[in-house]
Amino acid sequence: MADLIKTDGKIVKDVDISSLKKIQAHVGGYIEYCPVDAHSFMYVDEEGLLKHRDINSKASEIAKRIIVGDVLLCLNDEVDHE
């Protein structure tokens, strides 16, 4: 499970990220892994800038860099990267 941070500031808790298709549906396209810190990361739309997605202020604050589009905030221990 992960939290979906939408560009309008809404946060949807515990969304299902059990498949690539579900993750892509949440972010609106191909996904890119975006590390945040030792304990968390984000899945973002790989083409978000090309698609002119809005800046996601909450996600940008968390990541300490500009993030666009809806994102999934995940904890490292919740997802198996193998």
LINURLIN-V908055 format. One record per residue. N is the residue number from 1. RES is the residue in three letters. SS is DSSP state (~ for helix, > for strand, _ for the rest). Layout:
# LINURLIN-V908055
<<N RES SS> <N RES SS>>
This chain:
# LINURLIN-V908055
<<1 MET _> <2 ALA >> <3 ASP >> <4 LEU >> <5 ILE >> <6 LYS _> <7 THR _> <8 ASP _> <9 GLY _> <10 LYS _> <11 ILE >> <12 VAL >> <13 LYS >> <14 ASP >> <15 VAL >> <16 ASP _> <17 ILE _> <18 SER _> <19 SER _> <20 LEU ~> <21 LYS ~> <22 LYS ~> <23 ILE ~> <24 GLN ~> <25 ALA ~> <26 HIS ~> <27 VAL ~> <28 GLY _> <29 GLY _> <30 TYR _> <31 ILE >> <32 GLU >> <33 TYR >> <34 CYS >> <35 PRO >> <36 VAL _> <37 ASP _> <38 ALA _> <39 HIS _> <40 SER >> <41 PHE >> <42 MET >> <43 TYR >> <44 VAL >> <45 ASP >> <46 GLU _> <47 GLU _> <48 GLY _> <49 LEU _> <50 LEU _> <51 LYS _> <52 HIS _> <53 ARG _> <54 ASP _> <55 ILE >> <56 ASN _> <57 SER ~> <58 LYS ~> <59 ALA ~> <60 SER ~> <61 GLU ~> <62 ILE ~> <63 ALA ~> <64 LYS _> <65 ARG _> <66 ILE _> <67 ILE _> <68 VAL >> <69 GLY _> <70 ASP _> <71 VAL >> <72 LEU >> <73 LEU >> <74 CYS >> <75 LEU >> <76 ASN ~> <77 ASP ~> <78 GLU ~> <79 VAL _> <80 ASP _> <81 HIS _> <82 GLU _>>
